Amino acid sequence: MSSVSVSSAGFTRVGIVGGGIMGTGIAEVCARAELEVILIEVDEATADAARVTMRHSLDRAVQRDKLDATAADEAARRLTCLHDITALADREIVIEAVVEARDAKLAIFEQLRDVVENRDAILASNTSSIPIVEIATATGDRADHVLGLHFFNPVPVLSLVEIVPSLLTSNEVTERAHAFAADQLGKDPIVAPTVPDLPSMPCSSLMSSRR
């Protein structure tokens, strides 16, 4: 795996897993912030549907004078929708926004553990109900780079973003996620308190566990 560090200037390559309401909203916001976005869905049909959804959303923003037509076209060009998760290999931050089901999310993070090559990359979940520490342990020794990034619907309109570190998340990763949300996406991030909800095993075991 690559040992290349993410630039201190911020992120340029974002991955989104899940093309529902939240995933497409997050992807659109990132593209409008001049970031290169790859969105992953389960098959070609749903990937195409996600692309259409985001194009329609950009067009509505133009109609409401929230975005000019040129900026909308440029954002659309920065959005790529695919159905192969290995396309996220070069991403600097990946945000998961699939169905709110524990097993589905853990399976995604097990894949991201092996797919995302940059060891400095942040692996984030948009979950609002599943403990981040459970998701983090699915990534084995990458658990310190996992946290929650909880956006609110509709993502292009609402500014609040909750940053939810687990007890395994490094402070530096939390700070980078805060800067990403505030400085690059123009959101209003708040850091949620870390809840001591670890499973009944020592942190050393959690950090070394791999599924």
Secondary structure as GFF3:
##gff-version 3
##sequence-region A 1 211
A	DSSP	beta_strand	13	17	.	.	.	ID=ss1
A	DSSP	alpha_helix	21	32	.	.	.	ID=ss2
A	DSSP	beta_strand	36	40	.	.	.	ID=ss3
A	DSSP	alpha_helix	44	63	.	.	.	ID=ss4
A	DSSP	alpha_helix	69	77	.	.	.	ID=ss5
A	DSSP	beta_strand	79	82	.	.	.	ID=ss6
A	DSSP	three_ten_helix	85	88	.	.	.	ID=ss7
A	DSSP	beta_strand	93	96	.	.	.	ID=ss8
A	DSSP	alpha_helix	102	115	.	.	.	ID=ss9
A	DSSP	beta_strand	122	125	.	.	.	ID=ss10
A	DSSP	alpha_helix	132	137	.	.	.	ID=ss11
A	DSSP	three_ten_helix	140	145	.	.	.	ID=ss12
A	DSSP	beta_strand	146	151	.	.	.	ID=ss13
A	DSSP	beta_strand	160	165	.	.	.	ID=ss14
A	DSSP	alpha_helix	171	179	.	.	.	ID=ss15
A	DSSP	pi_helix	180	184	.	.	.	ID=ss16
A	DSSP	beta_strand	188	191	.	.	.	ID=ss17
A	DSSP	alpha_helix	203	208	.	.	.	ID=ss18
###
